[in-house]
Each structure stands twice: as C-alpha cells, then as structure tokens.
Amino acid sequence: MGVGVRVGAAVGLTPSVAHETFGLAALESMCAALPTIGSAVGALPDLLGDGAVVPTGDVGAMSLRINQLAGSDTAGLAAAQRARELAGP
C-alpha cells in the first residue's frame, strides 16, 4: 500500500489475530508517521513497542487506544523514528 492511501488517516491499525512474522503493513504506517496500533500477537509487539499494542481481539481496548493516539503528531513522529531505528538502512 502506498503512502497516498494513508493521506488524511489519523491512525494506522493492524488488528491481527495471526502470529505475524514481521508486520509490513504496520511498518508502512509507521513510516508514514502515523500513530500505529496493533494486536499483541506475533512480532507486532516488538515492532510497535509499548503503548501501541492491545490484547488480541479486544475491541474495547483497540477503540480506547485509537481515541488516545489518533491524530497525535507526537505519536506519529515517534512511530516514524522507531521504524527508522528498526528497519532503516
């Protein structure tokens, strides 16, 4: 998915129930400086870091985290920095 798809988005979501081995969709959202939230499954907790994961299948926790982080420039810039540190050249 290109950055254009994310234009105007307030948050990136990766509500996975599978044991992701990496989480490319989450990384792409992070690179676009979007606050990115995902499920606490597979590699997503390592990629997203503390505060950006919720229990798998917990819709209430996901909703709460969306409301906390959506549109946050600070969280978006932190996500982009984390993406560079973990996956940059």
C-alpha beads as a LAMMPS data file, in Angstrom:
LAMMPS data file: protein, C-alpha beads

89 atoms
88 bonds

1 atom types
1 bond types

-500.0 500.0 xlo xhi
-500.0 500.0 ylo yhi
-500.0 500.0 zlo zhi

Masses

1 110.0

Atoms # bond

1 1 1 0.000 0.000 0.000
2 1 1 1.394 3.365 -0.916
3 1 1 1.620 6.450 1.234
4 1 1 -1.208 8.023 -0.803
5 1 1 -3.676 5.581 0.709
6 1 1 -2.759 6.918 4.136
7 1 1 -3.186 10.613 3.312
8 1 1 -5.679 12.023 5.772
9 1 1 -5.577 8.977 8.038
10 1 1 -5.425 9.665 11.759
11 1 1 -4.045 6.275 12.779
12 1 1 -2.722 3.039 11.299
13 1 1 -4.280 -0.206 12.524
14 1 1 -3.001 -3.769 12.444
15 1 1 -5.695 -5.728 14.317
16 1 1 -4.167 -9.098 13.545
17 1 1 -5.176 -12.414 15.037
18 1 1 -2.356 -14.260 13.265
19 1 1 1.177 -14.675 14.510
20 1 1 2.718 -12.031 12.261
21 1 1 6.355 -12.739 11.499
22 1 1 7.089 -9.064 10.901
23 1 1 4.152 -6.733 10.251
24 1 1 4.905 -4.929 6.985
25 1 1 1.569 -3.083 6.964
26 1 1 2.315 -1.735 10.438
27 1 1 5.811 -0.661 9.381
28 1 1 4.409 1.157 6.333
29 1 1 2.002 3.101 8.557
30 1 1 4.836 3.932 10.931
31 1 1 6.980 5.149 8.036
32 1 1 4.111 7.442 7.039
33 1 1 4.372 8.989 10.546
34 1 1 1.005 7.654 11.632
35 1 1 0.413 6.561 15.194
36 1 1 0.180 2.806 14.635
37 1 1 -1.708 0.366 16.836
38 1 1 -1.725 -3.392 16.594
39 1 1 -2.629 -6.594 18.349
40 1 1 -0.312 -8.148 20.912
41 1 1 0.453 -11.164 18.751
42 1 1 3.485 -12.429 16.877
43 1 1 6.161 -9.848 16.098
44 1 1 3.859 -6.827 16.339
45 1 1 4.666 -6.008 19.989
46 1 1 8.393 -5.925 19.170
47 1 1 7.793 -3.766 16.110
48 1 1 5.259 -1.358 17.586
49 1 1 6.626 -1.084 21.112
50 1 1 4.954 -0.423 24.432
51 1 1 1.775 1.575 24.346
52 1 1 0.948 0.686 20.753
53 1 1 -0.386 -2.845 21.214
54 1 1 -3.644 -4.115 22.646
55 1 1 -4.783 -7.617 23.567
56 1 1 -5.726 -9.635 20.505
57 1 1 -9.459 -9.451 19.826
58 1 1 -10.122 -6.795 22.471
59 1 1 -12.252 -4.314 20.533
60 1 1 -12.742 -2.064 23.560
61 1 1 -9.000 -1.751 24.156
62 1 1 -8.428 -1.045 20.443
63 1 1 -11.107 1.644 20.468
64 1 1 -9.645 3.266 23.576
65 1 1 -6.133 3.292 22.091
66 1 1 -7.442 4.762 18.822
67 1 1 -9.093 7.587 20.757
68 1 1 -5.856 8.192 22.684
69 1 1 -3.475 8.237 19.712
70 1 1 -5.451 9.224 16.607
71 1 1 -4.093 12.385 15.064
72 1 1 -1.227 12.698 17.540
73 1 1 1.752 14.251 15.761
74 1 1 3.970 13.261 18.685
75 1 1 2.935 9.595 18.451
76 1 1 3.263 9.654 14.659
77 1 1 6.770 11.079 14.749
78 1 1 7.748 8.563 17.431
79 1 1 6.425 5.746 15.216
80 1 1 8.434 7.029 12.249
81 1 1 11.582 7.234 14.367
82 1 1 11.049 3.693 15.662
83 1 1 10.545 2.459 12.080
84 1 1 13.856 4.051 11.032
85 1 1 15.670 2.517 14.005
86 1 1 14.288 -0.985 13.439
87 1 1 14.133 -1.216 9.656
88 1 1 16.192 1.616 8.187
89 1 1 19.232 1.010 6.042

Bonds

1 1 1 2
2 1 2 3
3 1 3 4
4 1 4 5
5 1 5 6
6 1 6 7
7 1 7 8
8 1 8 9
9 1 9 10
10 1 10 11
11 1 11 12
12 1 12 13
13 1 13 14
14 1 14 15
15 1 15 16
16 1 16 17
17 1 17 18
18 1 18 19
19 1 19 20
20 1 20 21
21 1 21 22
22 1 22 23
23 1 23 24
24 1 24 25
25 1 25 26
26 1 26 27
27 1 27 28
28 1 28 29
29 1 29 30
30 1 30 31
31 1 31 32
32 1 32 33
33 1 33 34
34 1 34 35
35 1 35 36
36 1 36 37
37 1 37 38
38 1 38 39
39 1 39 40
40 1 40 41
41 1 41 42
42 1 42 43
43 1 43 44
44 1 44 45
45 1 45 46
46 1 46 47
47 1 47 48
48 1 48 49
49 1 49 50
50 1 50 51
51 1 51 52
52 1 52 53
53 1 53 54
54 1 54 55
55 1 55 56
56 1 56 57
57 1 57 58
58 1 58 59
59 1 59 60
60 1 60 61
61 1 61 62
62 1 62 63
63 1 63 64
64 1 64 65
65 1 65 66
66 1 66 67
67 1 67 68
68 1 68 69
69 1 69 70
70 1 70 71
71 1 71 72
72 1 72 73
73 1 73 74
74 1 74 75
75 1 75 76
76 1 76 77
77 1 77 78
78 1 78 79
79 1 79 80
80 1 80 81
81 1 81 82
82 1 82 83
83 1 83 84
84 1 84 85
85 1 85 86
86 1 86 87
87 1 87 88
88 1 88 89
